[in-house]
Amino acid sequence: MAGGRRRILVIEDDRETAQQLVDSLATSGYRVDLAVDGDDGLRRARCGEYAVMTIDRMLPGIDESRSSGGCGKKRSSPPP
């Protein structure tokens, strides 16, 4: 993520919780993308380069195997 703020993907369906996360992370200097459902979140995860992703564990339509391993990307080490 050369030359810019680190990107974080927030996947959260509760509007109030999502807004609190986005506001807090943005205030801390991160670029934040928000997905409000699991399908959009997985699509964004596959297409974007994120330093971190936060995923609502109780997200409707997403089971744990899809949310943790369904991105199609595997990293052997954390991002720089």
ROTOR-837479 format. One record per residue (C-alpha): residue in three letters; residue number from 1; x, y, z. Coordinates in pm, whole numbers. Layout:
BEGIN
<r><aa>ALA</aa><i>NUM</i><px>X</px><py>Y</py><pz>Z</pz></r>
...
% end
This chain:
BEGIN
<r><aa>MET</aa><i>1</i><px>0</px><py>0</py><pz>0</pz></r>
<r><aa>ALA</aa><i>2</i><px>263</px><py>234</py><pz>-109</pz></r>
<r><aa>GLY</aa><i>3</i><px>199</px><py>604</py><pz>-91</pz></r>
<r><aa>GLY</aa><i>4</i><px>-136</px><py>594</py><pz>84</pz></r>
<r><aa>ARG</aa><i>5</i><px>-329</px><py>512</py><pz>392</pz></r>
<r><aa>ARG</aa><i>6</i><px>-384</px><py>148</py><pz>475</pz></r>
<r><aa>ARG</aa><i>7</i><px>-720</px><py>11</py><pz>365</pz></r>
<r><aa>ILE</aa><i>8</i><px>-954</px><py>-176</py><pz>595</pz></r>
<r><aa>LEU</aa><i>9</i><px>-1265</px><py>-365</py><pz>490</pz></r>
<r><aa>VAL</aa><i>10</i><px>-1551</px><py>-366</py><pz>740</pz></r>
<r><aa>ILE</aa><i>11</i><px>-1822</px><py>-627</py><pz>675</pz></r>
<r><aa>GLU</aa><i>12</i><px>-2111</px><py>-546</py><pz>908</pz></r>
<r><aa>ASP</aa><i>13</i><px>-2488</px><py>-549</py><pz>857</pz></r>
<r><aa>ASP</aa><i>14</i><px>-2585</px><py>-345</py><pz>1165</pz></r>
<r><aa>ARG</aa><i>15</i><px>-2584</px><py>19</py><pz>1052</pz></r>
<r><aa>GLU</aa><i>16</i><px>-2501</px><py>170</py><pz>1391</pz></r>
<r><aa>THR</aa><i>17</i><px>-2213</px><py>-70</py><pz>1459</pz></r>
<r><aa>ALA</aa><i>18</i><px>-2082</px><py>-26</py><pz>1104</pz></r>
<r><aa>GLN</aa><i>19</i><px>-2088</px><py>353</py><pz>1133</pz></r>
<r><aa>GLN</aa><i>20</i><px>-1905</px><py>344</py><pz>1467</pz></r>
<r><aa>LEU</aa><i>21</i><px>-1634</px><py>122</py><pz>1321</pz></r>
<r><aa>VAL</aa><i>22</i><px>-1598</px><py>329</py><pz>1004</pz></r>
<r><aa>ASP</aa><i>23</i><px>-1584</px><py>658</py><pz>1196</pz></r>
<r><aa>SER</aa><i>24</i><px>-1331</px><py>529</py><pz>1449</pz></r>
<r><aa>LEU</aa><i>25</i><px>-1102</px><py>377</py><pz>1187</pz></r>
<r><aa>ALA</aa><i>26</i><px>-1124</px><py>679</py><pz>956</pz></r>
<r><aa>THR</aa><i>27</i><px>-1042</px><py>911</py><pz>1248</pz></r>
<r><aa>SER</aa><i>28</i><px>-735</px><py>695</py><pz>1311</pz></r>
<r><aa>GLY</aa><i>29</i><px>-619</px><py>758</py><pz>955</pz></r>
<r><aa>TYR</aa><i>30</i><px>-735</px><py>446</py><pz>773</pz></r>
<r><aa>ARG</aa><i>31</i><px>-917</px><py>426</py><pz>441</pz></r>
<r><aa>VAL</aa><i>32</i><px>-1228</px><py>223</py><pz>518</pz></r>
<r><aa>ASP</aa><i>33</i><px>-1455</px><py>35</py><pz>279</pz></r>
<r><aa>LEU</aa><i>34</i><px>-1788</px><py>-90</py><pz>413</pz></r>
<r><aa>ALA</aa><i>35</i><px>-1983</px><py>-393</py><pz>295</pz></r>
<r><aa>VAL</aa><i>36</i><px>-2327</px><py>-438</py><pz>448</pz></r>
<r><aa>ASP</aa><i>37</i><px>-2377</px><py>-802</py><pz>352</pz></r>
<r><aa>GLY</aa><i>38</i><px>-2166</px><py>-1114</py><pz>316</pz></r>
<r><aa>ASP</aa><i>39</i><px>-2181</px><py>-1143</py><pz>-62</pz></r>
<r><aa>ASP</aa><i>40</i><px>-2065</px><py>-784</py><pz>-111</pz></r>
<r><aa>GLY</aa><i>41</i><px>-1797</px><py>-833</py><pz>153</pz></r>
<r><aa>LEU</aa><i>42</i><px>-1657</px><py>-1144</py><pz>-16</pz></r>
<r><aa>ARG</aa><i>43</i><px>-1663</px><py>-971</py><pz>-355</pz></r>
<r><aa>ARG</aa><i>44</i><px>-1472</px><py>-673</py><pz>-216</pz></r>
<r><aa>ALA</aa><i>45</i><px>-1226</px><py>-901</py><pz>-35</pz></r>
<r><aa>ARG</aa><i>46</i><px>-1150</px><py>-1084</py><pz>-359</pz></r>
<r><aa>CYS</aa><i>47</i><px>-1104</px><py>-765</py><pz>-559</pz></r>
<r><aa>GLY</aa><i>48</i><px>-933</px><py>-537</py><pz>-308</pz></r>
<r><aa>GLU</aa><i>49</i><px>-603</px><py>-517</py><pz>-128</pz></r>
<r><aa>TYR</aa><i>50</i><px>-678</px><py>-476</py><pz>240</pz></r>
<r><aa>ALA</aa><i>51</i><px>-439</px><py>-460</py><pz>533</pz></r>
<r><aa>VAL</aa><i>52</i><px>-719</px><py>-584</py><pz>761</pz></r>
<r><aa>MET</aa><i>53</i><px>-1076</px><py>-708</py><pz>730</pz></r>
<r><aa>THR</aa><i>54</i><px>-1330</px><py>-707</py><pz>1011</pz></r>
<r><aa>ILE</aa><i>55</i><px>-1613</px><py>-953</py><pz>965</pz></r>
<r><aa>ASP</aa><i>56</i><px>-1935</px><py>-976</py><pz>1165</pz></r>
<r><aa>ARG</aa><i>57</i><px>-1937</px><py>-1338</py><pz>1288</pz></r>
<r><aa>MET</aa><i>58</i><px>-2318</px><py>-1342</py><pz>1294</pz></r>
<r><aa>LEU</aa><i>59</i><px>-2359</px><py>-1207</py><pz>940</pz></r>
<r><aa>PRO</aa><i>60</i><px>-2665</px><py>-1356</py><pz>769</pz></r>
<r><aa>GLY</aa><i>61</i><px>-2586</px><py>-1568</py><pz>465</pz></r>
<r><aa>ILE</aa><i>62</i><px>-2220</px><py>-1625</py><pz>552</pz></r>
<r><aa>ASP</aa><i>63</i><px>-2087</px><py>-1924</py><pz>737</pz></r>
<r><aa>GLU</aa><i>64</i><px>-1749</px><py>-1936</py><pz>905</pz></r>
<r><aa>SER</aa><i>65</i><px>-1584</px><py>-2140</py><pz>628</pz></r>
<r><aa>ARG</aa><i>66</i><px>-1683</px><py>-1884</py><pz>363</pz></r>
<r><aa>SER</aa><i>67</i><px>-1581</px><py>-1584</py><pz>569</pz></r>
<r><aa>SER</aa><i>68</i><px>-1241</px><py>-1712</py><pz>679</pz></r>
<r><aa>GLY</aa><i>69</i><px>-1127</px><py>-1904</py><pz>376</pz></r>
<r><aa>GLY</aa><i>70</i><px>-1354</px><py>-1792</py><pz>99</pz></r>
<r><aa>CYS</aa><i>71</i><px>-1153</px><py>-1498</py><pz>-27</pz></r>
<r><aa>GLY</aa><i>72</i><px>-953</px><py>-1707</py><pz>-267</pz></r>
<r><aa>LYS</aa><i>73</i><px>-628</px><py>-1545</py><pz>-154</pz></r>
<r><aa>LYS</aa><i>74</i><px>-374</px><py>-1703</py><pz>73</pz></r>
<r><aa>ARG</aa><i>75</i><px>-89</px><py>-1515</py><pz>228</pz></r>
<r><aa>SER</aa><i>76</i><px>203</px><py>-1687</py><pz>391</pz></r>
<r><aa>SER</aa><i>77</i><px>293</px><py>-1373</py><pz>583</pz></r>
<r><aa>PRO</aa><i>78</i><px>118</px><py>-1058</py><pz>701</pz></r>
<r><aa>PRO</aa><i>79</i><px>111</px><py>-761</py><pz>465</pz></r>
<r><aa>PRO</aa><i>80</i><px>392</px><py>-503</py><pz>501</pz></r>
% end
